[in-house]
Amino acid sequence: MVVIYFIYYVSFFCCADEFVGKLMADLKEATMAKDKVRLGVIRRLRSEIMNKEKLNVDAKLEFGDCVKVVQQMAKQCEESAK
């Protein structure tokens, strides 16, 4: 189920700013709905993206970088489920 959330976040966006904005809106929505699984996924995604932004201080984060983060996290979840 967690992998489905990761894939959902990648499928609708074309730039990093839209992606991060949607994450923030969904974070607020999941908090109000008290959806612990979704909240955990969103927080983890946001944390990983923020870490990536800190590493790329000179350049602005691209959407491709966000996609890579989501793919890595989905892969980690699949491997840990096995």
C-alpha positions in Angstrom: 0.0 0.0 0.0 2.8 2.4 0.8 4.3 1.8 -2.7 1.0 2.9 -4.2 1.3 6.3 -2.4 4.8 6.8 -3.7 3.7 6.1 -7.3 0.7 8.3 -6.9 2.8 11.3 -6.1 5.0 11.0 -9.2 2.2 10.4 -11.7 0.5 13.9 -11.8 3.3 16.5 -11.7 5.6 18.2 -14.2 7.8 20.3 -11.9 9.3 20.1 -8.5 7.5 23.1 -7.1 4.1 21.7 -8.0 5.1 18.3 -6.5 6.3 19.9 -3.2 3.2 22.1 -3.0 0.9 19.0 -3.4 2.9 17.2 -0.7 2.3 20.1 1.7 -1.4 20.2 0.9 -1.7 16.4 1.3 0.2 16.5 4.5 -2.3 18.9 5.9 -5.2 16.8 4.7 -3.7 13.6 6.1 -3.1 15.2 9.4 -6.7 16.4 9.7 -8.0 12.9 8.6 -5.6 11.2 11.0 -4.5 8.8 8.3 -1.3 7.5 9.9 0.0 5.5 6.8 -0.5 8.4 4.4 0.9 10.9 6.9 4.0 8.7 7.4 4.6 8.4 3.6 4.2 12.1 3.0 6.5 13.0 5.9 9.1 10.6 4.7 8.9 11.9 1.1 9.2 15.5 2.2 12.1 14.7 4.4 14.0 12.9 1.6 13.3 15.8 -0.8 14.5 18.3 1.7 17.7 16.4 2.2 18.2 16.3 -1.5 17.6 20.1 -1.7 20.2 20.6 1.0 22.8 18.6 -1.0 22.1 20.7 -4.1 22.4 24.2 -2.6 23.8 25.7 -5.8 21.1 24.3 -8.1 17.4 24.3 -7.9 15.8 20.9 -7.4 14.4 19.5 -10.6 11.4 17.3 -11.0 13.6 14.4 -12.1 15.3 14.5 -8.8 12.0 14.2 -7.0 11.1 11.2 -9.2 14.4 9.6 -8.3 13.7 10.1 -4.6 10.3 8.5 -4.9 11.6 5.6 -6.9 14.4 4.9 -4.4 11.8 5.0 -1.5 9.4 2.7 -3.4 12.2 0.3 -4.0 13.3 0.4 -0.3 9.7 -0.4 0.7 9.4 -3.3 -1.7 12.7 -4.8 -0.5 11.8 -4.4 3.2 8.4 -6.1 2.6 10.1 -9.2 1.3 
